[in-house]
Amino acid sequence: MIDVQLRNFKFKVDREEIEKIATKLPPSKGRKYATFVGNRTFSPKELVVHLVTAKNIHLTKMDFTTMDAVRILRRLGFETHTIGTDRKRKKSLLSFAGIVSLGGDSLRESEAWHE
């Protein structure tokens, strides 16, 4: 059992509470982090938001950070890993501004545009 303070709310939590909550939730990964409970993965924030709801604490996902959730879960001995770090970002057309010219010299067209 550990003592937790989350946005001015103090409460106690133990590993078994998280495991009990996890049995009621469908497995789901967050966008960047995954917490392992048993052989299933969960979003750390999702686990903690269900924990505070079970404890009658009025906090939403927006009231605490993912890092707050990860710290609580790690203190209880749950592994949390970063996922999706190798995903390539899609480039928007604006990232090519000034590089691509449709049918001409982009430098000359840029100078003409600003005159």
SVG drawing of the C-alpha trace seen along z (x, -y; Angstrom):
<svg xmlns="http://www.w3.org/2000/svg" viewBox="-17 -45 33 58">
<polyline fill="none" stroke="black" stroke-width="0.4" points="0.0,0.0 1.3,-3.4 0.2,-7.0 -0.6,-9.1 -1.2,-12.8 -2.8,-13.7 -3.9,-17.3 -4.5,-18.0 -6.3,-14.7 -4.6,-12.2 -5.5,-8.5 -4.0,-5.1 -3.7,-2.5 -2.3,1.0 -1.4,3.2 -4.5,5.4 -6.8,2.4 -5.1,1.8 -5.3,5.5 -9.0,5.5 -9.7,2.4 -7.7,3.9 -9.9,7.1 -12.9,4.9 -11.4,2.9 -10.7,4.0 -7.0,3.9 -5.9,0.7 -2.7,-1.1 -2.2,-4.8 -0.7,-6.7 2.8,-6.9 2.8,-4.6 1.6,-1.2 1.4,0.3 1.4,4.0 -1.0,5.6 -0.6,9.4 -0.2,10.2 -2.4,7.3 -1.6,3.7 -3.4,0.6 -3.1,-3.2 -1.6,-4.4 -3.9,-7.3 -7.0,-5.1 -6.0,-2.9 -5.6,-5.8 -8.8,-7.6 -10.7,-4.5 -8.9,-4.2 -9.8,-7.7 -13.4,-7.2 -13.6,-4.0 -12.3,-6.0 -14.9,-8.7 -12.3,-11.4 -13.6,-13.9 -10.7,-14.1 -10.9,-13.7 -8.2,-12.7 -7.5,-16.3 -6.8,-17.0 -3.5,-15.0 -0.7,-14.1 0.3,-10.8 3.6,-11.2 1.5,-11.4 -0.2,-8.1 3.1,-6.4 4.7,-7.4 1.8,-5.9 1.8,-2.7 5.6,-2.3 5.6,-2.8 3.2,0.1 5.5,2.2 3.8,2.1 6.0,1.8 5.3,-1.1 7.0,-1.4 7.1,-3.9 5.5,-2.7 5.5,-4.0 8.7,-5.9 9.7,-4.6 6.5,-5.8 7.3,-8.3 5.3,-11.5 3.3,-12.4 4.7,-15.6 2.2,-18.3 2.3,-20.4 3.4,-23.3 6.6,-21.5 7.6,-21.7 6.9,-25.5 9.7,-27.2 11.2,-23.9 8.7,-22.8 7.9,-24.9 5.2,-23.9 6.8,-24.6 9.5,-27.1 12.2,-28.5 11.0,-28.8 13.6,-31.4 12.8,-33.6 9.1,-33.2 9.5,-34.0 11.4,-37.2 8.7,-38.2 6.0,-37.5 7.5,-39.8 8.1,-42.7"/>
</svg>
